[in-house]
Amino acid sequence: MEDKKSATSKCWLALCAAWLVALVSTLSALFIGEVMGQTPCVLCWFQRIFMFPLALILGLAAWRNDMSIWKYGLPLAVTGWLIAAYHTLLYFGVIPEPIKPCTATGPSCSGDGMMLWSFVPIPLLALVSFSLICALLWVSRERTKS
């Protein structure tokens, strides 16, 4: 009985950690856009579409102790991860110029505006955030299976 309780506790901690990553990412995106005045590019908008709901549903799941949230949260996080991975590859020049989704009228997907503190690429931060959320939800999933 104690082992099941310990597994549930670890699952809840993984869920709370995933929520904290999503919450910090959401608040950071809002800070960069609203306080720093940096307009998000097209790919940043799509990443936000998948990150913002994670901050809400993971928080609600942790509060309600809903360990089945990985069924809903993981597809959102994986889709966001795919977009962030594409954006990161685009930023570092792995994907050629003609495939860029950002137009000349909006902010660049790979310009100097995609840097935070002059050395951290924002697309890489999004990729790390989605990676952490995916890993934590996967740990949560594995713990609920036993």
C-alpha positions as CSV (number, residue, x, y, z in Angstrom):
1,M,0.0,0.0,0.0
2,E,2.8,2.4,0.8
3,D,4.5,1.8,-2.6
4,K,1.3,2.8,-4.4
5,K,1.0,5.9,-2.3
6,S,4.7,6.8,-3.0
7,A,4.2,6.3,-6.7
8,T,1.1,8.5,-6.6
9,S,3.1,11.2,-4.7
10,K,5.9,11.0,-7.3
11,C,3.3,11.3,-10.1
12,W,1.8,14.3,-8.5
13,L,5.2,15.9,-8.1
14,A,6.0,15.3,-11.8
15,L,2.7,16.9,-12.7
16,C,3.3,19.9,-10.5
17,A,6.8,20.3,-12.0
18,A,5.3,20.2,-15.6
19,W,2.7,22.8,-14.5
20,L,5.5,25.1,-13.1
21,V,7.4,24.8,-16.4
22,A,4.3,25.7,-18.4
23,L,3.4,28.5,-16.0
24,V,6.9,30.1,-16.1
25,S,7.0,29.7,-19.9
26,T,3.6,31.3,-20.3
27,L,4.5,34.2,-18.0
28,S,7.8,34.6,-19.7
29,A,6.2,34.8,-23.1
30,L,3.7,37.4,-21.9
31,F,6.6,39.4,-20.3
32,I,8.7,39.3,-23.5
33,G,5.7,40.4,-25.6
34,E,3.9,42.8,-23.3
35,V,6.6,44.4,-21.1
36,M,9.6,44.2,-23.3
37,G,7.5,45.0,-26.4
38,Q,8.8,42.3,-28.6
39,T,6.3,41.2,-31.2
40,P,6.1,37.4,-31.6
41,C,6.8,35.9,-35.0
42,V,4.3,33.4,-36.6
43,L,6.0,30.4,-35.1
44,C,6.1,32.0,-31.6
45,W,2.3,32.5,-31.9
46,F,1.8,28.8,-32.7
47,Q,4.0,27.8,-29.8
48,R,1.9,30.0,-27.5
49,I,-1.2,28.3,-28.8
50,F,0.0,25.0,-27.3
51,M,1.8,26.4,-24.2
52,F,-0.9,28.6,-22.8
53,P,-3.5,25.9,-22.4
54,L,-0.9,23.7,-20.7
55,A,-0.5,26.2,-18.0
56,L,-4.2,26.0,-17.3
57,I,-5.0,22.3,-17.6
58,L,-1.8,21.1,-15.9
59,G,-2.5,23.4,-12.9
60,L,-6.1,22.2,-12.7
61,A,-5.1,18.6,-12.9
62,A,-2.5,19.1,-10.1
63,W,-5.1,20.8,-8.0
64,R,-7.7,18.1,-8.6
65,N,-5.1,15.3,-8.4
66,D,-6.1,14.1,-11.9
67,M,-3.3,11.8,-12.9
68,S,-4.9,11.0,-16.3
69,I,-4.0,14.5,-17.6
70,W,-1.1,13.1,-19.6
71,K,-3.7,11.8,-22.1
72,Y,-4.7,15.4,-22.9
73,G,-1.5,17.3,-22.0
74,L,1.0,15.1,-23.8
75,P,-0.5,15.6,-27.3
76,L,-0.5,19.4,-26.7
77,A,3.1,19.3,-25.5
78,V,4.3,17.1,-28.3
79,T,2.7,19.3,-31.0
80,G,4.3,22.4,-29.3
81,W,7.6,20.6,-29.2
82,L,7.4,19.8,-33.0
83,I,6.8,23.5,-33.7
84,A,9.6,24.6,-31.3
85,A,12.0,22.1,-32.9
86,Y,11.2,23.4,-36.4
87,H,11.6,27.0,-35.1
88,T,15.0,26.1,-33.5
89,L,16.2,24.4,-36.7
90,L,15.1,27.5,-38.6
91,Y,16.8,29.8,-36.2
92,F,20.2,28.0,-36.4
93,G,20.0,27.8,-40.2
94,V,19.6,24.1,-40.5
95,I,16.4,24.7,-42.5
96,P,17.0,26.7,-45.7
97,E,15.7,30.3,-46.2
98,P,12.9,29.6,-48.7
99,I,11.0,27.5,-46.2
100,K,10.7,30.3,-43.6
101,P,7.0,30.8,-42.7
102,C,7.5,34.4,-41.5
103,T,6.8,37.1,-44.1
104,A,8.7,40.3,-44.7
105,T,6.0,42.3,-43.0
106,G,6.1,40.6,-39.6
107,P,8.8,39.9,-37.2
108,S,11.6,37.5,-38.4
109,C,11.6,33.9,-37.1
110,S,15.3,33.9,-37.0
111,G,16.5,37.5,-36.6
112,D,18.3,39.2,-33.8
113,G,14.9,39.8,-32.1
114,M,14.8,36.1,-31.2
115,M,17.6,36.5,-28.6
116,L,17.1,37.0,-24.9
117,W,19.9,38.6,-22.9
118,S,21.9,38.7,-26.2
119,F,22.9,35.1,-26.0
120,V,19.9,32.8,-25.4
121,P,17.7,32.1,-28.5
122,I,14.0,32.2,-27.6
123,P,13.2,29.3,-29.9
124,L,15.7,27.1,-27.9
125,L,14.0,28.1,-24.6
126,A,10.6,27.0,-26.0
127,L,12.1,23.7,-27.2
128,V,13.6,23.1,-23.7
129,S,10.3,24.0,-22.0
130,F,8.3,21.7,-24.2
131,S,10.9,18.9,-23.8
132,L,10.7,19.2,-20.0
133,I,6.9,19.1,-20.0
134,C,6.8,16.1,-22.3
135,A,9.4,14.2,-20.1
136,L,7.5,15.1,-16.9
137,L,4.2,14.0,-18.3
138,W,5.7,10.8,-19.6
139,V,7.1,10.1,-16.1
140,S,3.6,10.8,-14.7
141,R,2.2,8.4,-17.3
142,E,4.6,5.7,-16.4
143,R,3.9,6.0,-12.7
144,T,0.1,5.8,-13.2
145,K,0.5,2.5,-15.2
146,S,1.9,0.6,-12.2
